[in-house]
Amino acid sequence: MLFNFQYFKEVYIAFFILLLIIVFGTMGFMFVENYTFSEAFYMTIITVSTVGFSEVRELSSSGRMFTSLLIITSFGTFAFAVTSITKYLASGDYKTYFRDYKVNQEVNKISNHVIICGYGRNGKQAVKTLIAHNSAYIIVESNPVIIAQLQADGRLYIEGDATEEDNLLRAGLNKAKALITTLPKDSDNLFVVLTARELNAKLTIISRASADNSGRKLRIAGADNFIMPDKIGGQHMASLVVTPNVVEFLDHISLQGKADVNLEEITFDNIPDDFKGRTIKELNSRYTTGCSIIGFKSLDGDYIINPSPDLQLTEGIKLFVLGSPDQIKALNKIFNVPV
C-alpha cells in the first residue's frame, strides 16, 4: 500500500504549519537580531512554545516587534500540533494504518489467487473450500462488523466496496486467476462482473444470482458461470426426500479436500506430453494411481459420464477423476495438478 495521506492528514497539516513558523522565526531572528542559527532557533522554540525562558540577548525594538509578530502568528499552532498527535495516538488510528499496511503488503506478494467479493454465507463457504484446496484468496468486504470478524479469523481481505474498480485492483485483479462475487444484490454482482471482465479478459468469473432472469445477463456481462443458492438448496432438500441415499452418497464424494473420497479435474495441459493425443486406456495403463476416470468434457463443452477407454486425449479436453485422498495426492504429483 502506498503511504496514505488520509490516515495522517490532521497531523501532517499541524506539523507543516509548525515547521513553517519555526523556519520563519529562525530566519527572522537571524536577520533582525543577527543571531546565530542556534540562537535564532532557540529563541523561536521558546517563543512558539511559550515556555517563558529568558532571551539569549536583550532584544532591540525591531526584535521585540518581530517577537510579538511571531507570538501572534504561532498562537495556538503548537497546542494544535500536540493535541492532534495526542488524539491520533489515543484514538488508535495508527494501529489501523499499520494493520492495513501489513495486509496490503501480503496482498502485493500473492498472485494466481481467487478474489471473493462479499463474505456472507456464500462467501464464507467459498473461502472454506479454497482453504481446503490450499488455494490463495483475497476477500473484498465493506461491512465493518464482518471486517472485525475477518480480522479475528485472520483472513486476508481488502476493506472497501467490491463494485468500485479501485478496490478490485487493490485485491490484485490483474494477477488473479478467478473472481467469485457473492453480493446480495444481482445488480451489484452484475456491475462487478462487468468491471472484472473489462480489466482482466482471462479471468474466470463465477457469480451469485437470485432472480431467474439474472443468469443470462450475468453471462452477457462476462460471467463464466452463475450459481443460484436458493434454487440449488431447494433442489437438494427435495432430493433428500425423493432419493436420500443417492444424495448422501454424492455428498460423501467431497470437493472439500478432506473427506474419504474426492473429485479432481485434469486438464489437457496437465497430461504428460508423450500421452497427449493418445487414449484414456493408454493413459491408465501407464499411470496407475488407483483413481477412476468418471467424467470427460470435450472441447465443445459436452460431458460424457463413464467415458469409453478409447476416447482420445485431444486439445481442450478435461478429465474428472474419483479417488481417495492418497490416490488424488499421487495423481496430483504425476500430472502436476495445482493443489
MARFI-395540 format. One line per field, with one value per residue (C-alpha): residue number from 1; residue in one letter; x, y, z. Coordinates in steps of 0.02 Angstrom, whole numbers. Layout:
// MARFI-395540
pos = c(NUM / ...)
code = c(A / ...)
u = c(X / ...)
v = c(Y / ...)
w = c(Z / ...)
***
This chain:
// MARFI-395540
pos = c(1 / 2 / 3 / 4 / 5 / 6 / 7 / 8 / 9 / 10 / 11 / 12 / 13 / 14 / 15 / 16 / 17 / 18 / 19 / 20 / 21 / 22 / 23 / 24 / 25 / 26 / 27 / 28 / 29 / 30 / 31 / 32 / 33 / 34 / 35 / 36 / 37 / 38 / 39 / 40 / 41 / 42 / 43 / 44 / 45 / 46 / 47 / 48 / 49 / 50 / 51 / 52 / 53 / 54 / 55 / 56 / 57 / 58 / 59 / 60 / 61 / 62 / 63 / 64 / 65 / 66 / 67 / 68 / 69 / 70 / 71 / 72 / 73 / 74 / 75 / 76 / 77 / 78 / 79 / 80 / 81 / 82 / 83 / 84 / 85 / 86 / 87 / 88 / 89 / 90 / 91 / 92 / 93 / 94 / 95 / 96 / 97 / 98 / 99 / 100 / 101 / 102 / 103 / 104 / 105 / 106 / 107 / 108 / 109 / 110 / 111 / 112 / 113 / 114 / 115 / 116 / 117 / 118 / 119 / 120 / 121 / 122 / 123 / 124 / 125 / 126 / 127 / 128 / 129 / 130 / 131 / 132 / 133 / 134 / 135 / 136 / 137 / 138 / 139 / 140 / 141 / 142 / 143 / 144 / 145 / 146 / 147 / 148 / 149 / 150 / 151 / 152 / 153 / 154 / 155 / 156 / 157 / 158 / 159 / 160 / 161 / 162 / 163 / 164 / 165 / 166 / 167 / 168 / 169 / 170 / 171 / 172 / 173 / 174 / 175 / 176 / 177 / 178 / 179 / 180 / 181 / 182 / 183 / 184 / 185 / 186 / 187 / 188 / 189 / 190 / 191 / 192 / 193 / 194 / 195 / 196 / 197 / 198 / 199 / 200 / 201 / 202 / 203 / 204 / 205 / 206 / 207 / 208 / 209 / 210 / 211 / 212 / 213 / 214 / 215 / 216 / 217 / 218 / 219 / 220 / 221 / 222 / 223 / 224 / 225 / 226 / 227 / 228 / 229 / 230 / 231 / 232 / 233 / 234 / 235 / 236 / 237 / 238 / 239 / 240 / 241 / 242 / 243 / 244 / 245 / 246 / 247 / 248 / 249 / 250 / 251 / 252 / 253 / 254 / 255 / 256 / 257 / 258 / 259 / 260 / 261 / 262 / 263 / 264 / 265 / 266 / 267 / 268 / 269 / 270 / 271 / 272 / 273 / 274 / 275 / 276 / 277 / 278 / 279 / 280 / 281 / 282 / 283 / 284 / 285 / 286 / 287 / 288 / 289 / 290 / 291 / 292 / 293 / 294 / 295 / 296 / 297 / 298 / 299 / 300 / 301 / 302 / 303 / 304 / 305 / 306 / 307 / 308 / 309 / 310 / 311 / 312 / 313 / 314 / 315 / 316 / 317 / 318 / 319 / 320 / 321 / 322 / 323 / 324 / 325 / 326 / 327 / 328 / 329 / 330 / 331 / 332 / 333 / 334 / 335 / 336 / 337 / 338 / 339)
code = c(M / L / F / N / F / Q / Y / F / K / E / V / Y / I / A / F / F / I / L / L / L / I / I / V / F / G / T / M / G / F / M / F / V / E / N / Y / T / F / S / E / A / F / Y / M / T / I / I / T / V / S / T / V / G / F / S / E / V / R / E / L / S / S / S / G / R / M / F / T / S / L / L / I / I / T / S / F / G / T / F / A / F / A / V / T / S / I / T / K / Y / L / A / S / G / D / Y / K / T / Y / F / R / D / Y / K / V / N / Q / E / V / N / K / I / S / N / H / V / I / I / C / G / Y / G / R / N / G / K / Q / A / V / K / T / L / I / A / H / N / S / A / Y / I / I / V / E / S / N / P / V / I / I / A / Q / L / Q / A / D / G / R / L / Y / I / E / G / D / A / T / E / E / D / N / L / L / R / A / G / L / N / K / A / K / A / L / I / T / T / L / P / K / D / S / D / N / L / F / V / V / L / T / A / R / E / L / N / A / K / L / T / I / I / S / R / A / S / A / D / N / S / G / R / K / L / R / I / A / G / A / D / N / F / I / M / P / D / K / I / G / G / Q / H / M / A / S / L / V / V / T / P / N / V / V / E / F / L / D / H / I / S / L / Q / G / K / A / D / V / N / L / E / E / I / T / F / D / N / I / P / D / D / F / K / G / R / T / I / K / E / L / N / S / R / Y / T / T / G / C / S / I / I / G / F / K / S / L / D / G / D / Y / I / I / N / P / S / P / D / L / Q / L / T / E / G / I / K / L / F / V / L / G / S / P / D / Q / I / K / A / L / N / K / I / F / N / V / P / V)
u = c(0 / 63 / 87 / -90 / -108 / -284 / -226 / -115 / -197 / -226 / -54 / 31 / -54 / -9 / 174 / 184 / 117 / 229 / 380 / 340 / 330 / 495 / 581 / 503 / 553 / 731 / 765 / 682 / 790 / 946 / 901 / 830 / 946 / 1097 / 1081 / 1175 / 1071 / 1070 / 1023 / 885 / 818 / 818 / 727 / 598 / 563 / 542 / 433 / 321 / 304 / 276 / 386 / 447 / 637 / 748 / 807 / 977 / 1019 / 917 / 806 / 806 / 644 / 639 / 670 / 527 / 411 / 463 / 442 / 268 / 225 / 293 / 189 / 31 / 69 / 108 / -32 / -121 / -19 / 93 / -55 / -148 / 0 / 17 / -171 / -176 / -36 / -110 / -281 / -206 / -115 / -262 / -388 / -285 / -286 / -103 / -146 / -272 / -142 / -9 / -137 / -194 / -13 / 28 / -125 / -81 / 99 / 32 / -88 / 53 / 150 / 19 / -38 / -143 / -268 / -457 / -547 / -704 / -824 / -932 / -909 / -1087 / -1146 / -1094 / -931 / -885 / -919 / -815 / -669 / -687 / -673 / -524 / -434 / -467 / -385 / -239 / -290 / -240 / -382 / -422 / -590 / -664 / -787 / -856 / -964 / -873 / -948 / -887 / -718 / -697 / -739 / -611 / -479 / -522 / -515 / -352 / -423 / -336 / -451 / -468 / -587 / -697 / -844 / -818 / -916 / -778 / -642 / -500 / -541 / -536 / -368 / -306 / -356 / -240 / -370 / -236 / -142 / -292 / -348 / -531 / -663 / -815 / -944 / -1075 / -1151 / -1335 / -1398 / -1394 / -1364 / -1205 / -1144 / -1179 / -1076 / -932 / -935 / -933 / -789 / -686 / -709 / -656 / -498 / -448 / -509 / -432 / -511 / -630 / -785 / -919 / -1068 / -1211 / -1385 / -1554 / -1680 / -1711 / -1679 / -1512 / -1413 / -1425 / -1374 / -1225 / -1164 / -1182 / -1084 / -942 / -975 / -913 / -1047 / -1176 / -1250 / -1424 / -1401 / -1586 / -1635 / -1494 / -1535 / -1717 / -1674 / -1552 / -1681 / -1812 / -1686 / -1653 / -1837 / -1850 / -1679 / -1596 / -1465 / -1406 / -1390 / -1298 / -1178 / -1146 / -1119 / -991 / -896 / -822 / -749 / -686 / -521 / -542 / -665 / -628 / -671 / -626 / -653 / -512 / -503 / -363 / -345 / -259 / -110 / -85 / -67 / 115 / 169 / 203 / 21 / -66 / -167 / -174 / -323 / -386 / -342 / -160 / -152 / -222 / -100 / 49 / -1 / -80 / -141 / -297 / -408 / -552 / -594 / -782 / -809 / -748 / -777 / -746 / -683 / -863 / -918 / -1007 / -999 / -980 / -1011 / -903 / -809 / -750 / -567 / -546 / -581 / -433 / -348 / -354 / -330 / -458 / -524 / -545 / -549 / -642 / -560 / -627 / -515 / -462 / -356 / -196 / -242 / -282 / -117 / -23 / -120 / -81 / 104 / 107 / 2 / 65 / -111 / -108 / -172)
v = c(0 / 173 / 293 / 352 / 538 / 519 / 422 / 566 / 718 / 819 / 777 / 821 / 990 / 1031 / 984 / 1077 / 1239 / 1221 / 1192 / 1348 / 1452 / 1383 / 1419 / 1593 / 1631 / 1565 / 1662 / 1817 / 1819 / 1791 / 1937 / 2059 / 2024 / 1950 / 1792 / 1634 / 1491 / 1401 / 1561 / 1602 / 1426 / 1426 / 1594 / 1532 / 1373 / 1460 / 1592 / 1472 / 1352 / 1498 / 1415 / 1585 / 1564 / 1719 / 1793 / 1749 / 1934 / 2089 / 2122 / 2280 / 2372 / 2287 / 2119 / 2149 / 2191 / 2034 / 1928 / 1998 / 1957 / 1781 / 1754 / 1812 / 1705 / 1548 / 1570 / 1405 / 1313 / 1223 / 1170 / 1114 / 1006 / 924 / 896 / 819 / 697 / 651 / 625 / 516 / 405 / 394 / 350 / 204 / 267 / 223 / 41 / 44 / 113 / -16 / -156 / -104 / -81 / -259 / -329 / -238 / -298 / -477 / -440 / -375 / -538 / -659 / -698 / -829 / -811 / -801 / -640 / -663 / -515 / -520 / -626 / -678 / -858 / -899 / -806 / -899 / -1067 / -1018 / -970 / -1134 / -1233 / -1133 / -1159 / -1347 / -1345 / -1234 / -1101 / -921 / -796 / -615 / -556 / -388 / -330 / -163 / -209 / -153 / -296 / -425 / -338 / -364 / -548 / -562 / -486 / -608 / -757 / -699 / -690 / -593 / -452 / -282 / -161 / -75 / -87 / -226 / -128 / 3 / -30 / 31 / -98 / -240 / -179 / -168 / -350 / -394 / -419 / -412 / -555 / -661 / -823 / -810 / -700 / -756 / -622 / -665 / -494 / -493 / -387 / -454 / -278 / -264 / -434 / -383 / -225 / -323 / -447 / -308 / -219 / -376 / -439 / -272 / -267 / -450 / -542 / -708 / -709 / -849 / -764 / -851 / -750 / -774 / -743 / -727 / -691 / -818 / -689 / -632 / -780 / -730 / -551 / -609 / -718 / -574 / -464 / -589 / -718 / -893 / -967 / -919 / -1005 / -983 / -1038 / -1033 / -1139 / -1264 / -1276 / -1312 / -1444 / -1526 / -1535 / -1609 / -1737 / -1791 / -1837 / -1922 / -2007 / -1986 / -2122 / -2059 / -1881 / -1935 / -2035 / -1886 / -1777 / -1903 / -1880 / -1722 / -1573 / -1504 / -1596 / -1681 / -1824 / -2007 / -1985 / -1837 / -1774 / -1696 / -1611 / -1644 / -1527 / -1564 / -1458 / -1571 / -1728 / -1779 / -1729 / -1907 / -1955 / -1807 / -1870 / -2047 / -2135 / -2148 / -2333 / -2296 / -2165 / -2285 / -2421 / -2306 / -2213 / -2316 / -2212 / -2308 / -2163 / -2189 / -2075 / -2049 / -1899 / -1821 / -1646 / -1617 / -1459 / -1421 / -1425 / -1594 / -1701 / -1889 / -1995 / -2151 / -2117 / -2253 / -2307 / -2272 / -2085 / -1980 / -1851 / -1702 / -1515 / -1433 / -1590 / -1613 / -1771 / -1792 / -1917 / -2001 / -2068 / -2069 / -1926 / -2029 / -2079 / -1899 / -1844 / -1970 / -1913 / -1729 / -1771 / -1865 / -1743 / -1585 / -1531 / -1372 / -1401)
w = c(0 / -41 / 103 / 138 / 170 / 238 / 390 / 448 / 367 / 526 / 596 / 431 / 424 / 605 / 580 / 415 / 490 / 642 / 530 / 429 / 588 / 654 / 489 / 483 / 663 / 646 / 487 / 561 / 719 / 615 / 503 / 631 / 780 / 690 / 796 / 753 / 689 / 857 / 949 / 825 / 831 / 1022 / 1029 / 904 / 1003 / 1172 / 1090 / 995 / 1141 / 1264 / 1397 / 1460 / 1468 / 1460 / 1297 / 1225 / 1220 / 1253 / 1105 / 1005 / 969 / 798 / 884 / 1005 / 862 / 769 / 927 / 952 / 771 / 794 / 953 / 866 / 712 / 811 / 939 / 959 / 825 / 947 / 1054 / 896 / 843 / 1014 / 1025 / 851 / 890 / 1059 / 982 / 844 / 969 / 1089 / 954 / 889 / 709 / 694 / 731 / 588 / 470 / 512 / 508 / 335 / 281 / 335 / 244 / 84 / 93 / 98 / -45 / -153 / -132 / -197 / -374 / -463 / -322 / -307 / -263 / -156 / -164 / -9 / 147 / 181 / 191 / 13 / 27 / 187 / 105 / -47 / 67 / 164 / 2 / -60 / 105 / 94 / -78 / -21 / -146 / -113 / -94 / -51 / 16 / -30 / 103 / 163 / 314 / 475 / 577 / 450 / 440 / 627 / 603 / 462 / 575 / 715 / 595 / 518 / 341 / 203 / 149 / 68 / 154 / 27 / -92 / -220 / -351 / -355 / -481 / -368 / -235 / -361 / -422 / -243 / -224 / -368 / -505 / -640 / -557 / -504 / -585 / -535 / -455 / -356 / -323 / -190 / -157 / -102 / -248 / -425 / -491 / -386 / -445 / -624 / -603 / -525 / -669 / -800 / -715 / -685 / -863 / -934 / -828 / -849 / -1003 / -948 / -776 / -727 / -655 / -551 / -489 / -368 / -437 / -353 / -492 / -631 / -767 / -693 / -756 / -940 / -901 / -798 / -940 / -1064 / -943 / -942 / -806 / -848 / -736 / -607 / -455 / -381 / -199 / -153 / -303 / -275 / -90 / -126 / -255 / -135 / 5 / -112 / -175 / 5 / 13 / -158 / -170 / 0 / -18 / -187 / -123 / 34 / -74 / -186 / -32 / 27 / -136 / -68 / -158 / 8 / 3 / 173 / 151 / 113 / -70 / -181 / -357 / -456 / -626 / -750 / -898 / -1063 / -1008 / -854 / -960 / -996 / -1171 / -1228 / -1193 / -1273 / -1421 / -1352 / -1272 / -1094 / -1097 / -1139 / -1003 / -873 / -923 / -899 / -741 / -602 / -456 / -407 / -464 / -584 / -730 / -711 / -824 / -986 / -1056 / -1240 / -1322 / -1374 / -1192 / -1200 / -1043 / -1051 / -895 / -877 / -1039 / -1157 / -1138 / -1324 / -1310 / -1368 / -1259 / -1377 / -1353 / -1238 / -1153 / -966 / -862 / -697 / -580 / -423 / -285 / -103 / -34 / -52 / -230 / -275 / -198 / -306 / -459 / -425 / -412 / -577 / -676 / -593 / -545 / -439 / -261)
***
